[in-house]
Amino acid sequence: MSQLAGLFSRARLSVVAGSAAEDASRVLAMHHLAVELVENAQTEAVWIDVVGSFQVFLLRDIICAHLDDVDDSRLEHVLDRVSLVRVFDATGLLQAVAELEESGRKPGLLVVDSMNAVYSPAMRNNQTKGHREMTSFLKKLTHITRAYKISTILLTPAVTAADTDPIQSQFKAVPLKPALGHSFLYYIDFCALLYRESISQHIFEIVADRWHTRERQLMTLHIV
């Protein structure tokens, strides 16, 4: 995962859109957290779990893989700096971010897993209301990400893209785009697709970068 160094910058919102049928994007986010927490002893992380899929034992194993010398006290010190927040709907998600701001905490890392689980059902039920809720959340999230210089990662599924979609894979054989539509991506600084190339390898394809410095870049990752 050394290829990812520097990609998920502080004070920016990043999106990773992967297959809903596997945990690759979630595992990738855990590797990013592990690297940052191991290398920076004062950094804290917040993981907002919408889908109930957070696996603390998986995170522990990933952290161990990034430690040069694994001992219980060092592992505990890293794990103690990860806070898990469980939410169930749009109201809970907005409240979790608002409480983070009100608390004055300044975590270096924030992961939301997953955006689609909250706002796709909300917009199916009421398109206008669901869109308004998502916009309010993204505005609040953008504010604290910038103000507290947080590396924020939003996980969402990749879905089938139409030819007219402005943000999608550069390859016709990979007709994928991030879920939730154009307005969602308006607030995003960086967006990547993550899809399987073989049994042991995934492609990390950067499809959007607000500063246009890394678009269309590809990386081959071994995600375990």
Residue, then its C-alpha position, 0 to 999 in steps of 0.5 A: m500500500s506504499q503507492l497510496a502515500g500522499l494521495f489522501s491529503r489533509a484538509r480534503l474530501s476523498v471518495v473511493a468507489g468500489s464493488a459493493a460485493e466485496d470489502a476492498s475499499r474498506v480494507l484499503a481505508m483501514h490500511h491508510l488509517a494504519v499507516e497514518l496512526v503507526e507513523n504519527a503517534q499523536t494522530e487520532a481517527v474516527w470511523i463512522d459506520v453506517v452499514g454495521s460492517f466495521q471489523v475491529f479484528l481486521l483493523r488490528d491485523i492490518i495495523c500489525a502488518h504495518l508495525d515493525d515490532v508488534d507488542d501488545s502495548r504498542l498495538e493497544h496505543v494505536l487501537d485506542r486512537v480509533s473511535l467508532v461511531r455507529v449511525f443508522d440514517a441521515t440524521g444520525l450521520l449529520q449529528a455525528v459530524a456536528e458533535l465532532e465539531e462541537s467537541g473540539r476534537k481534531p482527528g487527523l483521519l475520518v472515514v464514512d462507510s458508506m455514503n450510499a447506505v444513507y442517501s440512496p434510500a433517502m433519495r428513493n423515498n423523496q428525491t428532493k428531501g434526500h438531496r437536501e440532506m446530503t447537501s447539508f451533510l457535505k457542506k458541514l463535512t467540508h467545513i470541518t475537513r478544511a478547518y481541522k485539516i482532516s484527511t476525510i475518506l468517503l466510501t461508496p459503491a461503484v455503479t454502472a456508468a452511462d456514456t454521458d456521465p462526466i466522471q467515470s472510468q477512462f476504459k470502455a471495458v470498465p463502465l463504472k462511476p461513483a454512486l450518488g450522482h453529479s451533485f455529490l461529486y461537486y463537493i469532492d476533491f479527489c475520487a478514485l474507482l477501485y475494481r478487481e483486475s485478478i484474484s489477487q490484484h485491484i486497480f486504483e483508478i483516479v477519475a477526478d481531482r479538483w486540482h487536475t494533477r492526478e486524474r487518469q493515474l492508475m495503480t495496481l494494488h494487492i489488497v489482503 
